[in-house]
């Protein structure tokens, strides 16, 4: 398995539309295109990289072990395309990946997930990329989450740029988030308010939380409740996220107020290294609780958040150490995400003058 994730577009356009479609797709971030022999020149004319059974392809498709041996002897970059209908097919794919295949493109039948899980498990220590064929853009997020590792790429057959945009949106939701250390300048009790407990449909790991804040341009990494305490059981699916007015970051880069979230929505889970993934909201629980105001300094600016005054709610420092808000003190450093964008209009970042205090 490789560390990068990508969308591969399989050409479905008529020849006269291939070149403009490839150019549009490349503007969305697609780099690799799967096509037939007679389509290669049109993809290359647009500047795309090609996977095909043509000798002119950047990555030459093979379908058998003998083909793979021949391409390897000829020092060609090759990829296997296989339909996974049995465990024998999975074993063949694993064997050829270990021969040095650049990628394995897997088509599945009615059983879509289990064959891919077996292939991901069998190749996770190999440099070969695993590309799954999706029937639609809606399947892309599922493919990227298989066995948590996910496949390295999804092949989407389409001639519709809207499908490409939707698939790339799923990919961008797994982007790396830049986190910054900010120094705490104030911690104090401020009275009672309504706060949101966010229960997700995922097990959140140690060091992982969601990004929340009173200002959209300064979002605190609030940790989940996986640690528990001597009085409470661990709830690794839960983030006690703070006051209802707070912004929360979504997978598409937009924000919502915590009070707007409901079951079935998606939020972005982020760990202290900046790795992100999409998680599903299972339940939103709003209750009245005592709140704490936490402020941090950001150059000449200040960021703030209101969190429940409870031992089970930690922020995170740069080393991944958890600091319960009840132990937080002036001078501590915590992780936040900052943005140069000043304002939000219905959750969308806009560059305009906005003063938030």
N, C-alpha and C positions, 0 to 999 in steps of 0.2 A: 504493500500500500504506500502511496505517496502522501505528502502533507497538503498539497494544493487541491482545490476543488474547482471543477469547471463544467460548463455546459457545452456540449458538442451538438451542433445542428446537422441533422441529416437532410440533405437537399430534397425538396419536394416540388420545387418550382419548375416551370417550363424553361427551356434553355435561354430564351430571350429575357427572362426575368431573374436568372440566377445571379448575374453580376451585381445588379442594383440591390437585390435582397441580401447578398453576402455583405455588401458595404454597409447597409443599414444594421445588420446583425453585429458587425464588427464595432460599430459605434456604440452598441449596447454592451460590448465587452467580450463577445464571442471571438475565439481565435481559431478554433478547429472545426472542420466541416467534413462530414462523411458523405461520400458521393460515388456515383458510378463512373466507369471509365470515360464515357463521353461527356461528363460534366466537369472533369478536372480542370480543363483549360479556362472555363468560365469562373470557377472559384479562384484560381490562381491570378486571373486577370484583375480580380477585385482585391488581391493581396491576402487572401485567406490561406491557412495551412490545411493540407488535405490528407484524409485517410481514405484509401481506395485500393481496389485490387489492381489498379494501373501501376505500371513501373515508373510512371511520372509522379506518383504520390510521394508526399513527404514521409508518410507511414504506410507501408504496404500491407494490405490485408491478407491473412492466410486463413485456411479453414481446416488444415490437417497438420499432424506432427511432421510429416515429410516436407510439407510446404515450409514449415517453420525452420527445419534443419537446412533446407536449401537457401532460404533468405539469410539465415545466420552465417552460413559459409560465404555468402556473397557480401557480407558486412552491410546488409540492408537493415534499416529500422523497420520492424514489423509488429503487427498486432493481430491477435487471434479474434475471429468472430465466430461465436458458437451459440447454438440454441440449447439451453440447459433443460433437458427433459428427463434426466436420470442422474444418479450419483456418478455413473461412469463419465458423463459429460463434465461434471464438476471436477473429477479426478484428471481428466484430459486437460482442462483449462488450467488447473494448478500446476500440472507437469510442464506445460508449454510456458507458463509464466516464469517458472524456474529456469527455463532455457534462455531467458533474457528478453522475452516479449515486452515491448514498450507498453502495451495495453492489452486487456482482454475485454471485448465487447460482448456482453451477455444478453441474449434474448430469452425471456421466460414465457411459459404458457400460462395456464390458470394459476399455478403456484408461483407467485411473483416474489414473495419475501424469503421463504425458507431456502431456495437455491442460492440466492444472493448472500444470505447469512452464512451459508456453508462456504461459499467462495471467499467472502471477506475474511472469515476465520482462518481459511487455509492459506491465504496469501498476505496476511497482515505484516509479515516480516520480509516480504519481497518487494522490490522496487517497482514491480509492474503495477500500472494503474488499472483499476477495475471500473469499467464504464457500463452502466445499466441502461437498457433501452426502455424509455417511458412511453406509455400510450398517450399521455397528455401532460400539459404543464402542471396540472393539479397533482400529479404523482411525484413531482420533483422533490418536495420536502421530505416525503417518506423515504425515498432512495438515499438521501443524504444523511438519514438518521439510523440506518440499519446497523445493528450491533454497536450503536453509539459512534463507532468509527465512520460508518457510512461508506458509500462508494466514492471513488475519486471523481467521477464524472457521470453525467446523465446525458444520454443521446436522445434528442428530441427531434422527431421527424415533423417538419412543418414548413409551410410557405407563408405563414402569418406572423408578421413582426410583433403583433400583440402577444402571441404565445412566447416568443423569445424574451420580450420584456418581463412577462410574468415569471418565467423560469429564472432569469437573471436576478429578479427580486428575491426569489427563494435563496439564491446563492449569496446575495449581498447580506442576507440576514445572518450569515455565519462569519461575518467580517471580524477583524481584530479591532478592538476598541482601545483607543489611546487613553490611559489613565494617568492622573497626575497626583502627586502628594501635596496635600494642603495642611497648613498648621491651624490647629484649633485655637480660637481666640476667645470663645465664650461658651460656657455650658451652664444653663440654669433652668429651673422649673418655671413653667409659665401658666400652669393651671390646667383645667380640663377641656378636652376637645374630642371630636370624632376622628378616630383613626381607622385605617384599613388593614386588615389581615388578608394577605393574598395567598390563597391555597392553589398550587399548581398541580397539573397532572403528571409531573415529573419528579424524580428523586434528584434533589439538588445536592451537589457535592460540597465538601468542605472547601472554603475559599471562594464560593460562588454565591452571587446574590443578584439583585436587580438595581437599576440606577434610578434614583428618586431625588427630588429636590424642590425647594420653594421657588427657585429660578430655573428656567429651562436650560440656561447656559451653564449651570453649575449643578451637576447631579452626583449625589453621594452613592457609593456602592454599599448598599444595606444587605448584610449577610442573612442567610436563611437560618432556620432553627434546628439544624441537624445535630447540634451539640447537646441540646437538652440541659437539664440541671438536676440537682438532687430532689427538686420538687416537681419537675415536669419531665415527661418522656420526650425523646427527640421527635421532631416533626420536620423531616428533611424536605418536605414538599412545600413548606410554609415560609413566607417572608412577612414579618410584621413591618409594613412598609411606611407607616407614618400617616400624617394628617391628610384628610380627604382632599384638600386643595392642591396637594403636591403633584408635580409632573412626574410621569414615568416614561422611560424610553421604550419604544416599540421596535420590532424587527426592521421596519422599513425606514427607520430614522426619524419618524414622527413621534410626537408625544401625545399622551392623554392625561387628563386629571385622574388620580386614583379613584375618585368617586364615579367616574364614567365606566370603569372596567366592569365586565360581567362574565359569567360562565361562557366559554367558547372563544373569548378573545385570546390574542397572543401577546406576550411580552418578551423582552430580550433578557436572557440570563447571561451574566458576565462573571468570569472569575478574576482573581486578583492579578493575573498575568494579561488580562485583556481578551482572552478567548471568549467567544460569544456563541450562543445558540438560541433557537426559538423554543419557548415553552408555552404550553396551553394553560389558560386560566380555568381551574375547575370550580372555584367558589371565591366570592368576595364577601368578606365579613366586616361590617362596619359597627363599631362599638364605641361608647364614650369612655375615655380613659385619661389619666393624668399624662400630660405631655412635657417634653423637654425641648428647649431651643438650643440648637448647636450651630455655631457660626465658625467659619474658617476664613483665613485671609488668602487672597489671590492677587498678589501684586498690589495694585491700588484698589482692587475690588474686594467684595465680601460675598461668600456663599452661605446659605443657611438651610436648615431642615428642621421640621418638628417631628420627633419620634416619641413613642410611648416610653414612659419612665419605667423600664422593666429590665431585669438582669439577662433576659433571654434574647435581647436585641443587640447584636454587635455591628460595629463598623469594622473596617479592615485597614491595616497599615500596609506599607509597601512590601513587607516580607510575607504577607499573608496572615499575619498574627491578628486574631480576633480581639477587639476591644469592646466589651459590653458598654452600652451608653451610661450605665450606672457607675462605671469606673473611669469614664472619659474625663480628661482634665486639660486645662489650658496648656498648650505646648506640645500636646500629642499631634502626630501626623496621621491623616486618614486619606484613603484613596477617593478621588472624585474624577468625573469626566467634565472637562470644560469645553466650551464652544465659543467661537468668535461671533456667532450669530446672536444678535441682540434680542430678537422677538420671535413670537410664534403667532400664527394666524390659523385657528382651528387645528393646532398641532403641527402645522407645517412651518419650518424655519424660514424666516424672512429677515433681510437685512434692513432694519429700520431702527430709529431711535426708540428705545424702550428703557425706562428706569424702573427697576424692581428692587425693593428694599426688604 
